Amino acid sequence: MSNKVYIINADNKRALMGEIWDFVSAGVSKYGNIQLSLGQVVKSYMQQAKYHAMIGDIATTVVLGEKHYSLEVWKAKLVTDFETEMENMGEPLDKKGQWTMSLKNTFPIYLRPSTKDFKKHEAAKFIEYLYATGIEYEAKFSEKSLAIYEEYKEAA
């Protein structure tokens, strides 16, 4: 049994309630006590796969100041710059990064926004940002990244 149900189109609410009833009943039968949550879909799996592939391509093909950076460093740089760009356009991210001080108050630490918290429209803009930034820094996007983009365009 899947532990999540995604409701894409709620036009037929009576049929939908029947599906939800079946899902909850199966969960109670299998697990006993269950927890049921309701929330808005944040972003699609396809968007997540796309931007992770693109970040990987940028990390492996772009050199900054004669230095190769790790995937983690590139992701931090790209997400932080994307957050700044969105802020400058008057469209701040829903869940922003934050500054805090180290445990002994000796230096500041920036906690970048998490891509897992991106809303669907933020993830879409992040993908476009990654393409533009990748082109600017002469990244070479892989066949995998380009194939995911084609699937993404068709599904959008």
C-alpha positions as CSV (number, residue, x, y, z in Angstrom):
1,M,0.0,0.0,0.0
2,S,1.3,3.4,-0.9
3,N,1.5,5.8,2.0
4,K,0.4,8.9,-0.1
5,V,-2.5,9.7,-2.3
6,Y,-2.2,12.6,-4.7
7,I,-5.4,14.2,-5.8
8,I,-4.9,15.8,-9.2
9,N,-8.4,16.6,-10.2
10,A,-11.2,16.9,-7.6
11,D,-14.1,17.4,-9.9
12,N,-16.0,14.3,-8.9
13,K,-15.9,14.7,-5.1
14,R,-18.2,11.8,-4.3
15,A,-16.0,9.3,-6.2
16,L,-13.0,10.9,-4.6
17,M,-14.4,10.4,-1.1
18,G,-14.9,6.7,-1.9
19,E,-11.3,6.4,-2.9
20,I,-10.1,8.2,0.3
21,W,-12.4,5.9,2.4
22,D,-10.9,2.8,0.8
23,F,-7.3,4.1,1.3
24,V,-8.0,4.9,5.0
25,S,-9.8,1.6,5.6
26,A,-6.9,-0.3,4.1
27,G,-4.4,1.6,6.3
28,V,-6.4,1.0,9.5
29,S,-6.7,-2.7,8.6
30,K,-3.0,-3.0,8.0
31,Y,-1.5,-0.8,10.7
32,G,-4.2,-0.2,13.3
33,N,-3.8,3.4,14.4
34,I,-2.9,5.7,11.5
35,Q,-2.2,9.3,11.0
36,L,-3.9,11.2,8.1
37,S,-2.5,14.4,6.8
38,L,-3.8,16.8,4.2
39,G,-1.6,19.3,2.4
40,Q,-0.9,21.0,-0.9
41,V,1.4,19.2,-3.4
42,V,4.7,21.1,-3.1
43,K,6.4,20.2,-6.4
44,S,6.4,17.3,-8.8
45,Y,8.9,14.5,-8.8
46,M,9.7,15.4,-12.4
47,Q,10.7,18.9,-11.3
48,Q,12.9,17.6,-8.6
49,A,14.6,15.0,-10.9
50,K,15.2,17.8,-13.4
51,Y,16.9,20.3,-11.2
52,H,19.0,17.7,-9.5
53,A,20.2,16.5,-12.9
54,M,20.9,20.1,-14.0
55,I,22.8,20.9,-10.7
56,G,24.9,17.7,-11.3
57,D,25.7,18.8,-14.8
58,I,26.7,22.3,-13.7
59,A,28.9,20.8,-10.9
60,T,30.7,18.5,-13.2
61,T,31.2,20.8,-16.2
62,V,31.8,24.3,-14.8
63,V,35.0,25.6,-13.4
64,L,34.9,28.8,-11.3
65,G,38.2,30.7,-10.9
66,E,40.1,27.6,-11.9
67,K,38.4,25.5,-9.2
68,H,36.0,22.6,-9.4
69,Y,33.4,22.7,-6.6
70,S,31.4,19.7,-5.2
71,L,27.8,19.1,-6.0
72,E,26.9,20.3,-2.5
73,V,28.8,23.5,-2.9
74,W,27.2,24.2,-6.3
75,K,23.7,23.5,-4.9
76,A,24.3,25.9,-2.1
77,K,25.6,28.6,-4.5
78,L,22.8,28.1,-7.0
79,V,19.9,28.0,-4.5
80,T,21.3,31.0,-2.6
81,D,21.7,33.0,-5.8
82,F,18.2,31.9,-7.0
83,E,16.7,33.1,-3.7
84,T,18.4,36.5,-4.1
85,E,17.2,36.8,-7.7
86,M,13.6,36.0,-6.7
87,E,13.8,38.5,-3.9
88,N,15.1,41.2,-6.3
89,M,12.2,40.5,-8.7
90,G,9.7,41.0,-5.9
91,E,8.8,37.3,-5.7
92,P,10.5,36.0,-2.5
93,L,10.5,32.3,-1.9
94,D,7.8,31.1,0.4
95,K,10.4,29.5,2.8
96,K,13.5,31.7,2.9
97,G,17.0,31.0,4.1
98,Q,18.1,32.4,7.4
99,W,21.2,33.7,9.1
100,T,22.3,32.5,12.5
101,M,25.4,32.7,14.6
102,S,27.7,29.8,15.3
103,L,27.2,28.1,18.7
104,K,29.9,30.2,20.4
105,N,28.8,33.4,18.5
106,T,32.1,33.6,16.7
107,F,30.9,33.6,13.0
108,P,27.6,33.9,11.0
109,I,26.2,30.8,9.3
110,Y,23.7,31.1,6.4
111,L,21.2,28.3,6.1
112,R,20.0,28.3,2.5
113,P,16.4,27.6,1.6
114,S,15.8,23.9,1.1
115,T,14.7,22.8,-2.4
116,K,12.4,20.2,-0.8
117,D,10.3,23.1,0.4
118,F,9.9,24.7,-3.1
119,K,6.4,25.2,-4.2
120,K,5.6,24.0,-7.7
121,H,5.9,27.5,-9.3
122,E,9.2,28.1,-7.4
123,A,10.6,24.8,-8.7
124,A,9.6,25.7,-12.3
125,K,11.4,29.1,-12.0
126,F,14.4,27.4,-10.4
127,I,14.6,25.1,-13.5
128,E,14.6,28.1,-15.8
129,Y,17.2,29.9,-13.6
130,L,19.4,26.8,-13.8
131,Y,19.2,26.7,-17.6
132,A,20.0,30.4,-17.8
133,T,22.9,30.2,-15.3
134,G,24.2,27.0,-16.9
135,I,24.3,28.7,-20.3
136,E,26.0,31.8,-18.7
137,Y,28.8,29.6,-17.2
138,E,29.0,27.3,-20.3
139,A,27.7,24.2,-18.6
140,K,27.3,21.1,-20.7
141,F,23.9,19.6,-20.0
142,S,23.9,15.8,-20.2
143,E,21.5,13.6,-22.3
144,K,19.8,12.6,-19.0
145,S,19.2,16.2,-18.1
146,L,17.9,17.1,-21.5
147,A,15.7,14.0,-21.7
148,I,14.1,14.9,-18.3
149,Y,13.5,18.4,-19.6
150,E,11.7,17.1,-22.7
151,E,9.4,15.0,-20.4
152,Y,9.0,18.0,-18.1
153,K,7.9,20.2,-21.0
154,E,5.4,17.7,-22.2
155,A,3.9,17.2,-18.8
156,A,3.6,20.9,-18.0
